Amino acid sequence: MARRDASDLAFRLGQQAEAVCKRYLAAGRRQGNYWQVGDVRNTPGRSMFVRLKDTTKGPAGKWTDAATGEHGDLLDVIRESLNLIDFADVAEEARMFLSMPPPDPEPAPKHHARTAAPSGSAEAARRLAAMCQPIGGTLVEAYLHGRGITALHGCGNLRFHPRCYYRPDEHSPTEIWPAMVAVVTDLSNTITGAHRTWLAPDGSGKAPIDIQRKAMGDLLGHAVRFGPCGEVLAAGEGIESVLSAREVMPGMSAAAALSAAHLAAIQFHDALRRLYVVRDNDHAGDGARNTLIERANAVGIEAIALSPMLGDFNEDLRIYCRDAVMAHIRVQLVPQDVARFMLLAA
């Protein structure tokens, strides 16, 4: 996009500065002729000021963060608040907000400048996670409840993004859907990646799109973790399947590796003594189970497979009653773990 077009978009956004702030900086509020918020990534606070009207100090839409010295215009607000990397995406979002028609297609430039957070990188995942909100009272909670999952304690690594960008490939237009964002961490709880599940606008299920899930960042060996690391852990592939098993043993920490290959490669915490492999009932699940058990045994960790009745534990939970799933898992646990981790669910 030409610099003149970018300036025009910034000017048009400045004419609707307060509306832009209400949309993209909703954690803040108006204070006189300024919108006050924590930072350009929509963190609650007071250090960033967005000018809402033209003054002798400058045009509407310009902002300054007094804490960091950062400054910019409302295109920067859109980019940072939505975690957009490519300027084409920022421009498209701005045009959507302004109800402007799309521009005439232009030849792609031969060279693209690298950004500080390349699309799909671990840094982009951290930025996305920082923009999300807790799941309580959101569409994520509604989605999980609809799948029979209600034990959501220790689920701080699940978050909600109300306007998460979706693009199936680089040639497709950008869409906006609400999303469940799962934060992937290493053993030191450093964020290495993120996993997005786009949701229907009412939270009744996944969004009606071709690719409903996408991951970004560094995933191999890491996982979405529920509860603190300890001596006993239940690890599986999918988020819903792992949470379904945890539904009937709420005292046990759990981890979702997001795929069979990543489950087979999950890293072990030093304190781990017993590992329950929450397997999916398919060929890939069998392979992950075998590899993980072999790796665990090699370092002195007892590994035990937890097998579902159907395809996975979420299917079990949705088709059968909770008590049936509890009874099915109970006989697969070491006896002391039944009392230790299933007591709360009895």
C-alpha distance (Angstrom), angle and dihedral (degrees) to the residues before:
residue distance angle dihedral
M1 . . .
A2 3.80 . .
R3 3.78 118.4 .
R4 3.81 88.9 -118.1
D5 3.82 90.5 59.0
A6 3.82 91.1 49.6
S7 3.80 90.5 50.9
D8 3.78 90.3 49.5
L9 3.81 91.7 52.0
A10 3.81 91.5 48.0
F11 3.82 90.4 50.1
R12 3.81 92.8 49.0
L13 3.80 91.0 48.4
G14 3.81 89.5 49.6
Q15 3.80 89.4 57.5
Q16 3.81 87.1 60.8
A17 3.80 96.2 34.3
E18 3.79 97.8 141.6
A19 3.80 92.5 49.0
V20 3.80 89.9 49.2
C21 3.80 90.5 51.5
K22 3.78 92.7 48.6
R23 3.80 89.5 53.2
Y24 3.81 102.3 41.0
L25 3.81 103.8 20.8
A26 3.80 98.5 40.4
A27 3.81 92.3 147.7
G28 3.81 89.2 71.1
R29 3.79 135.8 62.3
R30 3.78 141.2 -147.8
Q31 3.79 119.1 -84.6
G32 3.80 110.3 -177.9
N33 3.80 108.9 -61.3
Y34 3.80 93.1 -11.9
W35 3.79 138.9 72.4
Q36 3.79 109.5 -133.3
V37 3.82 123.3 -154.8
G38 3.81 139.8 143.0
D39 3.79 99.0 -100.0
V40 3.79 144.8 -34.1
R41 3.83 90.0 -80.7
N42 3.82 89.9 65.6
T43 3.79 97.2 -105.1
P44 3.82 113.6 160.9
G45 3.79 111.9 -104.5
R46 3.79 144.2 86.0
S47 3.79 109.8 -101.6
M48 3.83 99.7 94.2
F49 3.80 122.4 70.9
V50 3.81 125.7 -167.3
R51 3.81 116.5 -163.4
L52 3.81 108.8 -127.6
K53 3.83 98.1 -172.4
D54 3.79 136.2 33.3
T55 3.80 109.8 -94.0
T56 3.79 137.1 166.5
K57 3.81 86.9 -92.3
G58 3.80 93.3 60.6
P59 3.81 147.4 -60.8
A60 3.78 126.9 -53.4
G61 3.78 115.0 -87.8
K62 3.79 97.5 38.6
W63 3.79 115.0 122.6
T64 3.79 139.9 -170.3
D65 3.79 130.8 -165.0
A66 3.80 106.4 -145.4
A67 3.81 92.2 -163.6
T68 3.79 97.6 55.1
G69 3.79 105.1 18.2
E70 3.82 90.7 -121.6
H71 3.78 116.2 146.9
G72 3.77 138.3 171.1
D73 3.78 145.9 121.6
L74 3.80 136.0 -74.5
L75 3.80 92.9 -83.3
D76 3.80 86.1 64.9
V77 3.80 89.3 50.2
I78 3.80 90.8 54.6
R79 3.79 92.1 46.3
E80 3.79 96.2 49.0
S81 3.79 98.7 37.8
L82 3.82 92.6 51.8
N83 3.81 96.2 36.6
L84 3.80 92.7 -121.9
I85 3.77 117.9 169.5
D86 3.82 105.0 -177.8
F87 3.79 117.3 63.8
A88 3.80 90.0 -140.0
D89 3.81 87.1 66.6
V90 3.80 91.6 49.0
A91 3.80 91.2 50.2
E92 3.79 91.7 47.6
E93 3.80 91.6 51.4
A94 3.81 90.9 48.1
R95 3.80 91.0 50.8
M96 3.80 90.7 48.9
F97 3.81 90.3 51.6
L98 3.81 91.5 47.8
S99 3.84 92.0 43.9
M100 3.79 89.7 -124.4
P101 3.81 123.7 155.8
P102 3.80 116.5 -107.3
P103 3.82 115.9 -92.8
D104 3.77 123.8 -106.6
P105 3.80 110.2 -87.4
E106 3.79 115.5 -94.9
P107 3.80 129.9 -161.5
A108 3.79 111.5 -92.0
P109 3.82 112.4 -107.5
K110 3.77 116.3 -108.7
H111 3.78 93.8 -127.1
H112 3.80 131.2 36.5
A113 3.77 122.4 -158.9
R114 3.79 113.8 -123.8
T115 3.79 116.0 -114.2
A116 3.77 129.0 -139.7
A117 3.81 90.0 -111.4
P118 3.82 110.8 33.0
S119 3.77 116.0 -151.1
G120 3.79 110.8 -86.8
S121 3.81 95.0 15.2
A122 3.79 127.7 132.3
E123 3.81 88.7 -110.3
A124 3.80 90.8 54.1
A125 3.82 87.9 50.5
R126 3.81 90.7 52.9
R127 3.78 91.1 49.8
L128 3.79 91.1 49.4
A129 3.80 91.7 49.7
A130 3.79 91.1 50.4
M131 3.80 91.0 56.2
C132 3.80 95.1 52.8
Q133 3.79 129.2 90.1
P134 3.82 133.7 -137.7
I135 3.80 114.7 -80.9
G136 3.81 98.5 -123.5
G137 3.80 110.4 121.1
T138 3.82 93.0 0.4
L139 3.80 135.8 113.4
V140 3.81 88.9 -93.7
E141 3.79 90.8 62.9
A142 3.81 89.8 46.8
Y143 3.81 91.0 49.0
L144 3.80 93.5 50.4
H145 3.80 92.7 45.0
G146 3.79 87.6 52.5
R147 3.79 88.2 58.0
G148 3.80 91.8 51.0
I149 3.82 95.3 -101.3
T150 3.80 113.1 133.3
A151 3.84 104.1 144.7
L152 3.80 96.6 93.1
H153 3.80 100.5 153.8
G154 3.78 113.0 128.3
C155 3.81 91.3 22.6
G156 3.80 97.6 125.0
N157 3.80 89.2 127.9
L158 3.79 89.4 65.7
R159 3.78 112.5 80.6
F160 3.79 140.8 170.0
H161 3.79 129.1 -121.3
P162 3.82 112.8 -174.2
R163 3.83 95.9 -162.6
C164 3.77 109.4 29.9
Y165 3.80 117.6 167.9
Y166 3.78 117.9 -117.3
R167 3.78 126.4 -169.7
P168 3.83 119.0 161.1
D169 3.81 91.5 -156.9
E170 3.78 140.3 -10.2
H171 3.79 92.6 -92.1
S172 3.82 96.1 54.5
P173 3.81 127.4 87.7
T174 3.78 118.1 -102.3
E175 3.81 117.7 -103.3
I176 3.79 131.1 -169.5
W177 3.81 122.4 -134.7
P178 3.79 134.5 158.9
A179 3.79 111.5 -103.0
M180 3.77 144.9 -164.5
V181 3.80 104.9 -130.8
A182 3.80 115.7 -159.8
V183 3.79 115.8 -161.0
V184 3.80 115.3 -137.0
T185 3.81 115.9 -150.5
D186 3.78 139.4 179.1
L187 3.80 124.5 -128.1
S188 3.81 91.2 -80.2
N189 3.83 90.6 53.9
T190 3.79 92.9 -110.4
I191 3.81 111.1 149.5
T192 3.79 109.7 -114.1
G193 3.79 101.4 163.6
A194 3.78 148.7 -12.3
H195 3.78 136.5 -131.5
R196 3.80 122.1 -149.5
T197 3.79 125.9 -155.0
W198 3.80 109.5 -174.3
L199 3.80 113.3 -142.3
A200 3.77 138.0 -154.0
P201 3.83 111.9 -100.0
D202 3.82 91.2 -106.8
G203 3.80 95.8 44.4
S204 3.79 91.8 -117.8
G205 3.81 92.7 128.9
K206 3.76 142.5 -42.1
A207 3.80 121.2 -34.2
P208 3.83 116.2 -88.8
I209 3.80 94.1 -110.5
D210 3.78 133.8 119.4
I211 3.81 97.8 -112.7
Q212 3.79 108.7 36.0
R213 3.81 97.5 175.1
K214 3.80 133.4 42.1
A215 3.78 133.3 171.1
M216 3.78 129.6 -153.5
G217 3.78 135.6 -172.6
D218 3.80 132.0 22.9
L219 3.82 108.6 -25.2
L220 3.80 107.2 157.1
G221 3.79 111.0 111.8
H222 3.80 92.5 1.8
A223 3.80 132.7 94.9
V224 3.79 149.6 -172.8
R225 3.81 100.9 -93.4
F226 3.80 128.5 -150.4
G227 3.78 115.0 -167.7
P228 3.82 130.0 -5.3
C229 3.78 123.9 -51.9
G230 3.79 112.6 -97.7
E231 3.77 144.0 144.4
V232 3.81 94.7 -63.8
L233 3.80 127.6 46.3
A234 3.81 136.7 173.0
A235 3.81 110.7 -148.8
G236 3.79 127.7 -176.8
E237 3.78 144.2 148.1
G238 3.79 113.6 -99.8
I239 3.79 126.4 45.4
E240 3.80 94.2 -130.7
S241 3.80 93.7 47.2
V242 3.81 93.4 49.7
L243 3.81 92.6 46.2
S244 3.81 89.9 48.6
A245 3.81 91.0 56.7
R246 3.80 89.5 45.6
E247 3.81 88.7 51.3
V248 3.82 89.2 76.3
M249 3.82 97.2 35.4
P250 3.81 101.1 39.9
G251 3.77 95.1 165.5
M252 3.81 93.8 65.3
S253 3.79 123.6 90.9
A254 3.78 114.6 -126.8
A255 3.78 142.4 -169.3
A256 3.81 133.6 -158.8
A257 3.80 114.2 -152.3
L258 3.85 92.1 -171.3
S259 3.83 97.6 -131.4
A260 3.80 140.8 32.9
A261 3.81 92.3 -109.2
H262 3.79 92.5 50.8
L263 3.80 91.6 45.5
A264 3.79 90.3 55.3
A265 3.83 89.1 53.7
I266 3.81 99.9 42.4
Q267 3.80 114.5 139.2
F268 3.81 121.1 -118.2
H269 3.79 123.0 -128.6
D270 3.82 115.0 -129.1
A271 3.81 91.8 -117.8
L272 3.81 94.8 52.9
R273 3.80 114.8 118.0
R274 3.79 103.9 157.9
L275 3.80 128.2 31.8
Y276 3.79 125.2 -166.5
V277 3.80 111.2 -158.1
V278 3.81 108.0 -146.2
R279 3.77 95.7 -154.7
D280 3.78 131.4 -166.5
N281 3.78 114.1 -130.3
D282 3.80 99.4 -115.1
H283 3.79 140.5 86.1
A284 3.81 93.8 -87.5
G285 3.79 89.9 48.8
D286 3.80 90.7 52.5
G287 3.78 91.0 51.8
A288 3.80 93.5 48.5
R289 3.81 90.8 48.2
N290 3.80 93.3 51.3
T291 3.79 94.9 46.2
L292 3.78 94.2 45.4
I293 3.80 94.1 47.7
E294 3.79 90.4 49.8
R295 3.82 92.2 49.4
A296 3.82 92.6 46.5
N297 3.79 94.3 48.3
A298 3.79 90.6 49.5
V299 3.82 90.4 62.9
G300 3.79 96.7 40.6
I301 3.81 98.9 -96.6
E302 3.79 116.8 136.6
A303 3.81 108.5 -128.3
I304 3.80 124.5 -163.1
A305 3.81 127.0 179.8
L306 3.81 119.7 -130.4
S307 3.81 107.7 -156.1
P308 3.82 124.8 -163.2
M309 3.77 125.1 -135.3
L310 3.80 92.5 -126.7
G311 3.81 131.6 15.8
D312 3.80 97.2 -47.9
F313 3.78 139.1 -18.7
N314 3.79 94.9 -91.1
E315 3.78 89.7 56.5
D316 3.82 87.5 49.9
L317 3.80 91.2 50.3
R318 3.80 93.8 48.7
I319 3.81 96.8 43.5
Y320 3.79 99.7 37.8
C321 3.77 129.0 37.4
R322 3.78 122.7 -92.8
D323 3.79 91.9 -108.9
A324 3.81 90.8 56.4
V325 3.79 90.9 53.0
M326 3.79 90.2 47.6
A327 3.79 91.8 51.7
H328 3.80 91.3 47.4
I329 3.82 93.4 51.4
R330 3.80 95.1 39.9
V331 3.81 94.0 68.2
Q332 3.82 91.0 50.6
L333 3.82 95.8 55.6
V334 3.78 127.6 87.1
P335 3.84 104.8 -99.9
Q336 3.80 95.8 -114.6
D337 3.80 89.8 52.6
V338 3.80 91.1 56.2
A339 3.79 90.7 61.8
R340 3.78 93.2 37.7
F341 3.80 101.2 47.8
M342 3.82 107.4 17.6
L343 3.78 97.9 47.2
L344 3.79 93.4 92.3
A345 3.80 90.9 52.0
A346 3.81 95.7 48.7
